[in-house]
Amino acid sequence: MAPRLKKHDAAAIDLILREHLEDDYHKIAATYLTSYSTIMKRRHKIQIEEAIGHPYKAGKAGFSSKATPEVEDFIKRLLEDNSDLYQDEIADYI
């Protein structure tokens, strides 16, 4: 896996892409020692931000938890009293 871009390099690349200061994306990648793919992903993100009018943040991968903070607190208290419960037994309490 390639190393992460430094913040100042990422900011410089974003500025170049936003202001269209350089059209050769391979040259940008070589200058900042990153991949062409990284440049294209950053360019795509910038295009999305310009289209929607605010910073774009992708959602987290995977499923979201169905447990509310109240359920989590309940389970913690339940396990403090009954530390030997199995998951199916905990589910019965919920």
Contacts in CASP RR format, 6 or more apart in sequence:
PFRMAT RR
TARGET T0000
AUTHOR 0000-0000-0000
METHOD contacts of the structure
MODEL  1
MAPRLKKHDAAAIDLILREHLEDDYHKIAATYLTSYSTIMKRRHKIQIEE
AIGHPYKAGKAGFSSKATPEVEDFIKRLLEDNSDLYQDEIADYI
2 34 0 8 1.000
2 35 0 8 1.000
2 38 0 8 1.000
5 13 0 8 1.000
5 32 0 8 1.000
5 34 0 8 1.000
5 38 0 8 1.000
9 32 0 8 1.000
9 34 0 8 1.000
10 42 0 8 1.000
12 32 0 8 1.000
13 28 0 8 1.000
13 32 0 8 1.000
13 34 0 8 1.000
13 39 0 8 1.000
13 42 0 8 1.000
14 42 0 8 1.000
14 46 0 8 1.000
15 21 0 8 1.000
16 22 0 8 1.000
16 28 0 8 1.000
17 28 0 8 1.000
17 39 0 8 1.000
17 42 0 8 1.000
17 43 0 8 1.000
17 46 0 8 1.000
18 46 0 8 1.000
22 28 0 8 1.000
25 36 0 8 1.000
25 39 0 8 1.000
25 40 0 8 1.000
25 43 0 8 1.000
26 36 0 8 1.000
28 39 0 8 1.000
29 35 0 8 1.000
29 36 0 8 1.000
29 38 0 8 1.000
29 39 0 8 1.000
45 56 0 8 1.000
48 56 0 8 1.000
49 55 0 8 1.000
49 56 0 8 1.000
67 75 0 8 1.000
71 94 0 8 1.000
74 93 0 8 1.000
74 94 0 8 1.000
75 90 0 8 1.000
75 94 0 8 1.000
78 85 0 8 1.000
78 90 0 8 1.000
78 93 0 8 1.000
79 85 0 8 1.000
79 90 0 8 1.000
END
